[in-house]
Amino acid sequence: MYASLIKKESKVAVIGLGYVGLPIALEFAKKISVIGFDINDSRVKLMQQGIDPSHELGKESFEGTDITFTSCLEDLRAANFFIVAVPTPVDPHNVPDLVPVQRASEAIGKVLKKGDYVVFESTVYPGCTEEDCLPIIEKLSGLKVCDDFKLGYSPERINPGDKEHTLATIVKVVSGCDAESLDEIAKVYELVVKVGVHRASSIKVAEAAKIIENTQRDVNIALMNELSIIFDRMGINTYEVLDAAGTKWNFLKFFPGLVGGHCIGVDPYYLTYKAAELGFNSRVILSGRYINDNMGNYLSKKVLQHVIAHSNNVKEAKILVMGATFKENVSDIRNSKIIDVIKVLKSYHLNIFVADPYADSKEVEHEYGFSLTTQIDNDYDAVVVSVPHHPYLNYDDAYFAGITKEHALIADLKGIYRNKISSRKYWSF
């Protein structure tokens, strides 16, 4: 397979062209022929014009690439090496939603040929690739894994907004259904990953490795969040405590905050779901999830308490939320936990205004039912700075004094204005 891809006798197809799939597709397209497939026709049309719908990649990333963008299933028949990079969310009850990977499996099953390769990158629980996706592919294609086609798993490690840790600079974990597939899959990914690959012993090991990366971070952030609640009651600043503790060489530097997005706040539920199927109820992981999922309520309570204590009419109080995306310097609003805060504050009939230099107002309105404000007033009762977007970093005490009332609260969730706000009440996790 590797040799035929190099000679451009075969093509790679990347299914799902979001934050993960598009960078992979474009990186491969610098070396070999690629078909970029997405079911969203409007996104495909933008990419055909050299525009990244996620606003992560510039037009130059599309230049000099051998890639065809399509939403037509029939076009996938020209491919021989399929990479699945569709999202794997959870439903409102935190149960894994496998519909995207199942539909991708169905699409592949309809076009798969003898000798083809299928590699999943979507984050799933250990066993999902072989137990949930493979049967669909085999049934629709009439082909048998290892005998007729090869199966692999190589978890994505894309970090949105991170220009330093990119596909080419992060070691890629790869796995295959047998020794031959492992070797071929490894060589294919080595085309685009400069720092090399790690060959996992099995598909399940690779799946498990990915899911504990984010679970480990989630649990550690939960500890920081719990500590921040304790320290707040003691009247000491969490970030000052962390600065002091961080002077020891082996102290792990995690920080409190709202845990959203489509990785840390989602992946642990895939692991605990599978564990429960096997008769084990997770305690540590779910405890971490409980703490992190409730930080929005905790923040809402702090803001509400301040407003009640300092406003004659709560219903006339104005709150400015700076940042609607799930993290800094990205446009992605999926699973943004600040939305939970906004909903709670709105339920108390407070007037909430949300600004964000990166998010798309129409997308926010479609997803959450409110639009972004472009005009900043001068009479807010509280300002919640949810993410440290780059344009926010140079704001100072004078700026916040100019947009707020004298009794206002500045809730700085990431502590970026620590020791910089003196004319207003300051609070952070």
C-alpha positions in Angstrom: 0.0 0.0 0.0 2.7 2.4 1.0 4.6 2.0 -2.3 1.4 2.5 -4.4 0.5 5.7 -2.5 4.0 7.1 -3.0 3.7 6.4 -6.8 0.2 8.0 -6.7 -1.2 4.8 -8.0 -3.5 4.7 -5.0 -5.2 7.5 -3.0 -5.9 8.3 0.6 -9.4 9.3 1.6 -10.0 11.3 4.8 -13.5 11.1 6.0 -14.6 14.0 8.2 -12.9 17.4 7.5 -13.1 19.2 10.8 -10.4 20.3 13.2 -8.8 16.9 12.9 -9.5 15.7 9.4 -8.6 18.7 7.4 -5.1 19.2 8.7 -4.4 15.5 8.1 -5.8 15.6 4.6 -3.8 18.7 3.6 -0.6 17.4 5.1 -0.9 14.1 3.2 -1.8 16.0 0.1 1.6 17.6 0.0 3.1 14.1 -0.6 0.4 11.9 -2.1 -3.1 12.1 -3.8 -5.9 12.7 -1.3 -9.7 12.7 -1.4 -11.2 14.9 1.3 -14.8 13.8 2.1 -17.3 15.5 4.3 -21.1 15.2 4.4 -21.5 18.9 4.9 -21.7 20.3 1.4 -21.4 23.9 2.4 -18.1 23.2 4.2 -16.8 21.3 1.2 -17.5 24.3 -1.1 -15.5 26.5 1.2 -12.6 24.1 1.2 -12.8 23.9 -2.6 -12.1 27.7 -2.5 -9.1 27.2 -0.1 -11.0 28.3 3.0 -10.9 26.4 6.3 -14.4 26.6 7.8 -12.9 26.2 11.2 -10.6 29.2 10.7 -7.5 27.2 11.9 -5.6 27.1 8.6 -4.7 29.8 6.2 -5.1 29.8 2.5 -1.4 28.9 2.1 -2.1 25.5 3.7 -4.1 24.6 0.6 -1.5 25.6 -1.9 0.6 23.0 -3.7 -1.6 20.1 -2.5 -3.0 17.2 -4.5 -6.4 17.0 -3.0 -10.0 16.8 -4.2 -12.8 17.9 -1.8 -16.2 16.2 -2.2 -19.4 15.3 -0.4 -20.3 12.6 -3.0 -19.9 9.0 -1.7 -19.2 7.6 -5.1 -16.0 9.6 -5.2 -14.6 7.5 -2.4 -14.4 4.5 -4.7 -11.2 5.9 -6.1 -9.5 5.6 -2.7 -7.6 2.7 -1.2 -6.5 4.0 2.2 -9.3 5.4 4.3 -8.8 7.6 7.4 -11.8 8.2 9.6 -11.7 11.5 11.5 -15.3 12.1 12.4 -16.4 13.5 15.9 -17.3 11.2 18.7 -19.6 13.2 21.1 -21.7 12.1 24.0 -25.5 12.5 24.3 -27.3 14.7 26.9 -27.0 11.8 29.3 -23.2 11.5 28.7 -23.6 8.2 26.9 -21.2 7.8 23.9 -22.8 8.7 20.6 -21.4 6.4 18.0 -23.6 7.5 15.1 -20.8 9.5 13.3 -18.3 6.6 13.3 -21.1 4.1 12.5 -22.2 6.2 9.5 -18.5 6.5 8.4 -18.2 2.7 8.7 -21.3 2.3 6.5 -19.9 4.7 3.9 -16.6 2.8 3.8 -18.4 -0.6 3.6 -20.2 0.5 0.5 -17.0 1.4 -1.4 -14.4 -0.9 0.1 -12.3 -3.1 -2.2 -10.0 -6.0 -1.7 -6.6 -4.8 -0.6 -7.8 -1.6 0.9 -6.9 -0.1 4.3 -9.1 1.5 6.9 -7.7 3.5 9.8 -9.8 5.1 12.5 -8.6 8.3 14.2 -11.8 9.2 16.1 -11.5 8.9 19.9 -13.4 5.9 21.1 -13.4 3.4 24.0 -11.1 0.4 23.7 -12.7 -2.2 21.5 -15.0 0.1 19.6 -13.0 -0.1 16.3 -13.1 -3.9 16.2 -16.4 -4.6 18.0 -18.7 -1.7 16.7 -17.2 -0.4 13.4 -15.6 -3.5 11.9 -18.8 -5.6 11.7 -20.6 -2.8 9.8 -17.7 -2.6 7.3 -17.5 -6.4 6.8 -21.3 -6.8 6.4 -21.7 -4.1 3.8 -18.5 -4.9 1.9 -18.7 -8.7 2.0 -15.0 -8.6 2.8 -13.1 -10.1 5.8 -10.6 -8.2 7.8 -6.9 -9.2 7.4 -7.8 -11.6 4.6 -9.4 -9.1 2.2 -8.6 -5.7 3.7 -6.6 -4.2 6.6 -7.8 -2.4 9.7 -6.0 0.0 12.0 -6.3 2.7 14.6 -4.2 5.8 15.0 -5.6 8.3 17.5 -5.7 12.0 16.6 -3.6 14.4 18.7 -4.6 17.7 17.1 -4.7 20.6 19.6 -6.9 23.4 18.2 -5.2 26.8 18.3 -1.8 25.3 19.0 0.7 26.3 16.4 3.7 24.6 18.1 2.3 21.1 18.6 1.1 20.1 15.2 0.5 16.9 13.3 4.1 16.9 12.1 5.6 17.5 15.5 3.7 15.1 17.7 4.6 11.4 17.9 1.8 9.4 16.2 0.5 6.2 17.8 -0.3 3.6 15.2 -1.7 0.1 15.3 -3.0 -2.6 12.9 -4.9 -5.8 12.8 -1.7 -7.8 12.0 2.0 -7.3 11.6 1.8 -6.4 7.9 -0.9 -3.7 8.4 1.0 -2.2 11.3 4.1 -1.8 9.2 2.3 -0.3 6.3 0.2 2.1 8.4 3.3 3.2 10.2 5.2 4.0 7.0 2.2 5.9 5.6 2.0 8.1 8.7 5.8 8.6 8.7 5.3 10.5 5.5 3.8 13.4 7.4 4.9 13.0 11.0 8.5 14.3 11.2 9.1 13.1 14.8 8.1 9.5 14.0 5.5 7.0 15.2 4.9 4.7 18.1 3.8 1.2 17.1 1.2 -0.1 19.6 0.9 -3.8 20.1 -2.8 -3.9 19.2 -5.7 -1.7 18.2 -7.2 -1.8 21.7 -3.9 -0.6 23.2 -3.9 2.4 20.8 -7.5 3.2 21.6 -6.8 3.0 25.4 -3.7 5.2 25.1 -5.6 8.0 23.5 -8.5 7.9 25.9 -6.4 8.1 29.0 -4.4 11.1 27.7 -7.5 13.3 28.2 -8.8 11.4 31.2 -5.6 12.0 33.1 -5.8 15.7 32.3 -9.5 15.8 33.4 -8.8 14.2 36.7 -5.9 16.5 37.5 -7.9 19.6 36.5 -10.7 18.4 38.7 -8.3 18.3 41.7 -7.3 21.9 40.9 -11.0 22.9 40.7 -11.7 21.3 44.0 -8.7 23.0 45.6 -9.8 26.4 44.2 -13.2 26.0 45.9 -11.4 25.2 49.2 -8.9 28.0 48.9 -11.7 30.5 48.0 -13.3 29.7 51.3 -10.0 30.3 53.0 -9.6 33.6 51.3 -6.4 32.8 49.4 -5.8 32.9 45.6 -5.4 29.5 44.0 -2.9 30.8 41.4 -0.7 32.2 44.1 -0.7 28.8 45.8 0.1 27.0 42.5 3.0 29.5 41.9 4.5 28.6 45.2 3.9 24.9 44.9 5.3 24.9 41.4 8.7 25.8 42.6 9.2 22.1 43.5 10.7 20.2 40.6 8.2 17.4 40.5 5.0 19.4 41.0 2.6 18.9 38.1 1.4 22.2 36.7 -2.4 21.9 36.2 -4.8 24.8 36.6 -8.5 25.2 37.6 -11.1 26.2 35.0 -14.1 25.3 33.0 -13.5 22.0 31.2 -15.3 22.0 27.8 -14.4 21.2 24.2 -14.7 17.9 22.5 -11.8 16.0 24.2 -11.2 16.4 28.0 -14.9 17.0 28.8 -16.0 14.1 26.6 -13.5 11.3 26.4 -13.6 10.1 30.0 -17.3 9.2 29.5 -16.3 6.8 26.8 -13.9 5.0 29.2 -16.4 4.9 32.1 -19.2 3.7 29.8 -17.1 0.7 28.6 -15.9 0.0 32.2 -19.6 -0.1 33.3 -20.4 -2.6 30.5 -17.7 -4.8 31.9 -19.1 -4.6 35.4 -16.8 -1.9 36.9 -18.1 1.4 38.1 -15.4 4.1 38.0 -15.0 6.2 41.1 -12.0 8.5 40.5 -12.8 9.3 36.9 -16.5 10.0 37.5 -15.7 12.1 40.6 -13.5 14.2 38.4 -16.2 14.6 35.8 -18.7 15.5 38.5 -16.5 18.3 39.8 -15.6 19.7 36.4 -19.2 19.5 35.1 -20.4 21.6 38.1 -17.8 24.4 38.0 -20.2 26.3 35.8 -22.8 26.3 38.5 -20.2 27.3 41.1 -19.1 30.3 38.9 -22.7 31.3 38.3 -23.4 31.4 42.1 -20.3 33.6 42.7 -21.5 36.1 40.1 -25.1 36.0 41.2 -24.2 36.5 44.9 -22.1 39.6 44.0 -24.9 41.1 41.9 -27.5 40.5 44.6 -25.3 42.2 47.2 -24.6 45.2 45.1 -27.6 45.9 42.8 -30.8 47.5 43.8 -32.7 45.7 41.0 -31.2 42.3 39.9 -33.4 42.3 36.8 -31.7 45.4 35.6 -28.2 44.1 36.2 -25.9 43.8 33.2 -23.3 41.0 32.9 -20.6 41.0 30.1 -19.2 37.6 29.3 -15.9 37.8 27.4 -15.4 34.6 25.4 -17.8 32.0 24.1 -15.4 29.5 22.7 -14.3 26.4 24.6 -10.7 27.6 24.8 -8.5 30.6 23.9 -7.7 31.7 20.3 -10.0 29.2 18.5 -13.5 29.7 16.9 -14.8 26.3 18.2 -17.9 26.7 20.4 -18.7 23.0 20.7 -19.3 22.0 24.3 -18.2 25.4 25.6 -18.9 25.3 29.4 -19.3 29.1 29.6 -22.7 28.4 27.9 -23.8 26.7 31.1 -23.0 29.8 33.1 -24.9 32.0 30.7 -28.0 29.8 30.9 -28.0 29.8 34.7 -27.5 33.6 34.9 -30.3 34.2 32.3 -32.6 32.0 34.3 -32.4 34.7 37.1 -33.4 37.3 34.5 -30.1 39.0 34.4 -29.1 40.8 31.2 -26.3 38.9 29.7 -24.1 40.2 26.9 -21.6 37.9 25.2 -18.6 39.0 23.2 -15.9 37.0 21.4 -13.4 38.1 18.7 -13.1 34.5 17.3 -16.6 33.0 17.5 -19.1 33.4 14.7 -22.3 35.1 15.9 -24.6 33.2 13.5 -23.1 29.9 14.6 -23.5 30.8 18.3 -27.2 31.8 17.7 -27.9 28.6 15.8 -26.2 26.4 18.5 -27.2 28.2 21.7 -30.0 30.6 20.8 -28.3 34.0 21.4 -26.1 36.3 19.3 -22.9 38.0 20.2 -22.6 41.6 21.0 -20.2 43.9 19.1 -20.7 47.0 21.3 -19.2 47.1 24.7 -21.1 49.4 27.1 -19.8 51.3 30.2 -22.2 50.1 32.9 -21.8 46.4 33.6 -22.3 45.0 37.1 -20.0 42.1 36.4 -17.5 41.0 33.7 -16.7 37.3 33.3 -13.5 36.7 31.3 -13.8 33.0 30.4 -10.9 32.5 28.1 -7.6 34.3 27.6 -8.0 35.2 24.0 -5.0 37.0 22.6 -6.8 40.4 22.2 -7.7 40.3 25.9 -4.2 40.0 27.2 -3.3 43.7 27.2 -6.4 44.9 29.0 -5.7 46.6 32.3 -7.5 48.1 35.3 -8.4 51.3 33.4 -10.1 49.3 30.7 -12.3 47.4 33.1 -13.0 50.6 35.1 -14.2 52.1 31.9 -16.8 49.5 31.1 -18.2 48.8 34.5 -19.9 50.4 37.5 -17.8 51.1 40.6 -19.2 48.1 42.5 -18.6 45.6 39.6 -17.0 42.2 39.8 -14.3 41.1 37.4 -14.4 37.3 37.3 -11.1 36.3 35.7 -11.4 32.5 35.3 -7.8 32.0 34.1 -6.1 34.5 36.4 -4.7 36.6 33.5 -5.3 39.9 35.3 -4.1 38.8 38.7 -2.5 41.7 40.6 -3.6 44.1 37.8 -7.2 44.9 38.9 -7.4 47.4 41.8 -10.4 49.6 41.2 -12.9 46.8 41.0 -13.7 43.7 43.0 -11.5 40.9 41.5 -12.1 37.1 41.7 -10.7 34.1 40.0 -10.8 30.3 40.3 
